Structure formats: structure tokens, C-alpha cells
Amino acid sequence: MSNKLLKNINRVSKIFQPVKVIPKEAVLKPDERAKSYRLMLDMGVIRQANSGMYTLLPLGYRVLEKLVAIVDHEMTNIGAQKMLLPNLTSAKLWQKTGRLQGMGPELMKFTDRHEEKFILSPTYEEAITSLITKIGSVQKSQLPLLLYQISTKWRDEMKPRLGLFRSREFIMKDLYSFDVTIEDATETYESVKQAYNRILSHIGVPYTVALGDPGLMGGNLSHEFHYLSDIGEDKILSCSSCEVNVNATIIDKTTCFNCGSELTEQKGIEVGHTFLLGNKYSRALGASCHVQGDHVFFEMGCYGLGLTRLMAAVVEILSTEESLRWPKCLAPFTVCILPPKEKSKESTAAHFTDAFIEMLDKRNIDFIVDDRTNLTIGRRILDAKRTGYPYLIIIGKNSVQDSPLFEVHDVNNKLVLDMSVDQLIDFFSNSNDDSEKIHEAIA
């Protein structure tokens, strides 16, 4: 492996990944019953800063960047425009919409030196609507207007728990839509809902869409996007006959309202929520559009996707008790290359490392090299699998034979394949699917 090439690639020896060594006799804490929390802590993906607050370490941040790239791609496809609102919102706006008291003690509030009251925003309906009101020049030709951001939100949880599932500070994608008529708003709502379906389908972990409770958001139509898991805190009622799913909070019977069949209950992790809001916020804050000489209050929708919670949810569902597992499109690195141990019989095959680096780089497949060649290949395989890299390329004992072969581990599918150089090139050429654009976005 050439020193020049090595300087420009990601190496395990240089990655800031503070792995925790857990004694075998250690007793799990209550929060650690969520294996996603335990594994992300143990493998140096996140680290707790304060109660309910977490640092995303470099590997965790790479996962977030990949998720953001997927979201941005689908938001662009539906014509949504990305922006960034201030984290602080005037409490006066929340007073006008009636949510200042309704949110209760979970709302983080403070007063500045000028006695102005602000909140650390858990959601941004008031802020975005106030912006549109102040601008006052949205033309009908600009509609539907879809504005979104990816930012930090806050909620003063009484009992933060389960790591990124129920934290006080979290990262969300929130989008807001503005239309003139309820018919147009409903069409926009369906467009965004389908974009959410594409995002979750791209990630590749089975999910469920359920009718939801509008709650404090208001409005008359709401859908929730859940990963089904026993660790979830929502109860989802499902009909096996007509495939209706509904949050248990909005129904008080055990039979399907659509076909009368018995409903079964499952627990879900909510990662997304869409709301058709009507004009609750636009009327309260005066956001309107000129239509044939009249002021018409906007029909709005809001759409949230919890990115840090989604990261934890896919890990919870895919991982083993000992090892992280990521969807291929979200893994910190798609491939880990393991050169031979130094001074081993196969160390003469170390030059293949450069060839594999070049091959992956040409195909826009992100990779990391475990350059800790003082360690055995077995130890490094264990570390790579525990970190959750989907593919391993191992330059092992068969790499020095007349017709060199290399081990390729397809970790998520539990496959180990011996491949020649040509077979390996074909394998990664074919496995590089439409996520190529996503990898380009974070390179």
C-alpha cells in the first residue's frame, strides 16, 4: 500500500472511534435494553453529553450525512426548497396560535436580557408562517410553495430514555407546504407522503404507514410512518384483511372500521409524521395570498421526519445483539478493505490493496482501509463486522496462490465468497445501485 495513496483515504487507525470495552459480567442499564443505543455507544458512533443529549461522532455523522442526502434528493424531486430557520422562536407567535400553554412543560422557554420571551423550537409552524406573513408577496404562480429544513429541535422530556429514540435534542427534517385551496393542499399532501414512501423504501427496512392523531398540531388528516419493533412506544392496530393501520390513540374498538375484521396490536417506532393543517396557523398569523382581489388564507401542511431517531430505528431492527448492522445506503462506509497482517505469509499480496482502492474509487463506492496490520485479520474482521460495514474485502491466505482469490464478506446477507480480481470487480460494479448519486453527495 503506497504511502501517497494512503494519505488520501479513510483509515481505521485514524478514525476517531472511541470503542467502549464492556466487562462480560456488566449488568445492562434500563436504557440499554435498546440494542441500538448500547451498540452505538459501545462502537463509538455516539457518545452521551448530558441527559437526553448526544454527540454524533464521525461514524455517526457520516450516517446522518447519507440520510440527509437521500432526503434532499427526494425533496428536490417534488420541488421543495431547502432553507434554515432560527432555532429560537418568539413566544408571542406561540401565544397567538394557542400552543404556548398547550405544549406544557416539554417546551423549553427562556427570557433574554431585554425581557423578550423565546422558545427553543420543538417544531416550526409558527416560525415559517410568520415568515410568509412578513414577506407578504407570495404569488399564486409560486404555489404550491414547499419549504423545508434539516435542523436541531428540542423537547424537555421528563424522562429521556433509549438513547436517540427519546432524547431532549434531536435532528429532524421538517417541511411546510402552502396552497390556496384544500383540494390543492390535499394533492400536495399526497405528493409529500409518496416522497416519504420513496425515502423509506430506498433505505430498505420494512415500515408501516398508519392513520395518525393530529394532536396539538391540529388539522384533519394525519399519517404516521413507523418501524415495527417491541422497543417502540406507539401502539399500532392493523387489519390483515384490508391492510388498514391506525394509531391506537384515535380508535376505541378492536375491529376494523373499514371491513369489520379483528385488529391486531403491534408496537411501532414513529420516524415520520404528516399533517394536513388547514388554515389554523395561516389564519392566526395572517398568512394569505391574493386571489382575484381577495385575501385567502393559505391551506397548509407540515411534514416531519426524525433523522436521528430513524438512524437508531434501523439499527434496532437490523442489528444482532453483538454487532451493528446498517442498511447499505446508510452505513458509515460501504466497504472495509483488510490488507494482510504484516510479516505474514500473505504480506507479499499487500499490493492488491492499492488495486482495490482504485477500483472502488472509480465506482464511487465509499470505503475504509483497516491499516492496523499489526493485528490479525481475524481480529480486524470482528471489529469491522461489529461496526457494521456491509462488505469486507480480505486479502488473506489465498491471495498468494498462482490464481489469487480474495474473501468478500456480504455481512448483511451472511455470505462469504471467494473471488478472483475480475469477479470482485464485477461484483462491486453490479452491487453499486442507484445510491451512487447519494455517495457522490457526501464524498
Residue, then its C-alpha position, 0 to 999 in steps of 0.5 A: m500500500s503506497n504511502k501517497l495513496l494512503k494519505n488520501i483515504n479513510r483509515v481505521s487507525k485514524i478514525f476517531q472511534p472511541v470503542k467502549v470495552i464492556p466487562k462480560e459480567a456488566v449488568l445492562k442499564p434500563d436504557e440499554r435494553a435498546k440494542s441500538y443505543r448500547l451498540m452505538l455507544d459501545m462502537g463509538v458512533i455516539r457518545q452521551a453529553n448530558s441527559g437526553m443529549y448526544t454527540l454524533l461522532p464521525l461514524g455517526y455523522r457520516v450516517l446522518e450525512k447519507l440520510v440527509a442526502i437521500v432526503d434532499h434528493e427526494m425533496t428536490n424531486i417534488g420541488a421543495q426548497k431547502m432553507l434554515l430557520p432560527n432555532l429560537t422562536s418568539a413566544k408571542l407567535w406561540q401565544k397567538t396560535g394557542r400552543l404556548q400553554g398547550m405544549g406544557p412543560e416539554l417546551m423549553k422557554f427562556t427570557d433574554r436580557h431585554e425581557e423578550k420571551f423565546i422558545l427553543s423550537p420543538t417544531y416550526e409552524e409558527a416560525i415559517t408562517s410568520l415568515i410568509t406573513k412578513i414577506g407578504s408577496v407570495q404569488k399564486s404562480q409560486l404555489p404550491l410553495l414547499l419549504y423545508q429544513i434539516s435542523t436541531k429541535w428540542r423537547d424537555e422530556m421528563k424522562p429521556r430514555l433509549g438513547l436517540f429514540r427519546s432524547r431532549e435534542f434531536i435532528m429532524k427534517d421538517l417541511y411546510s407546504f402552502d396552497v390556496t385551496i384544500e383540494d390543492a393542499t390535499e394533492t400536495y399532501e399526497s405528493v409529500k407522503q409518496a416522497y416519504n414512501r420513496i425515502l423509506s423504501h430506498i433505505g430498505v427496512p420494512y415500515t408501516v404507514a398508519l392513520g395518525d392523531p393530529g394532536l396539538m398540531g391540529g388539522n384533519l388528516s394525519h399519517e404516521f410512518h413507523y418501524l415495527s419493533d417491541i422497543g417502540e412506544d406507539k401502539i399500532l392496530s392493523c387489519s390483515s384483511c384490508e391492510v388498514n393501520v391506525n394509531a391506537t390513540i384515535i380508535d376505541k374498538t378492536t375491529c376494523f372500521n373499514c371491513g369489520s375484521e379483528l385488529t391486531e396490536q403491534k408496537g411501532i417506532e414513529v420516524g415520520h409524521t404528516f399533517l394536513l393543517g388547514n388554515k389554523y396557523s395561516r389564519a392566526l398569523g395572517a398568512s394569505c395570498h391574493v386571489q382575484g382581489d381577495h385575501v385567502f388564507f393559505e391551506m397548509g401542511c407540515y411534514g416531519l421526519g426524525l433523522t436521528r431517531l430513524m438512524a437508531a430505528v434501523v439499527e434496532i431492527l437490523s442489528t444482532e445483539e453483538s454487532l451493528r448492522w446498517p442498511k447499505c445506503l446508510a452505513p458509515f462506509t460501504v466497504c472495509i478493505l483488510p490488507p494482510k497482517e504484516k510479516s505474514k505469509e500473505s504480506t507479499a499480496a499487500h499490493f492488491t490493496d492499492a488495486f482495490i482502492e482504485m477500483l472502488d474509487k472509480r465506482n464511487i463506492d465509499f470505503i475504509v482501509d483497516d491499516r492496523t496490520n499489526l493485528t490479525i485479520g481475524r481480529r480486524i474482521l470482528d471489529a469491522k463486522r461489529t461496526g457494521y460495514p456491509y462488505l469486507i474485502i480480505i486479502g488473506k491466505n489465498s491471495v498468494q496462490d498462482s490464481p489469487l482469490f480474495e474473501v468478500h464478506d456480504v455481512n448483511n446477507k451472511l455470505v462469504l465468497d471467494m473471488s478472483v480480481d475480475q469477479l470482485i470487480d464485477f461484483f462491486s460494479n453490479s452491487n453499486d445501485d442507484s445510491e451512487k448519486i447519494h455517495e457522490a453527495i457526501a464524498 
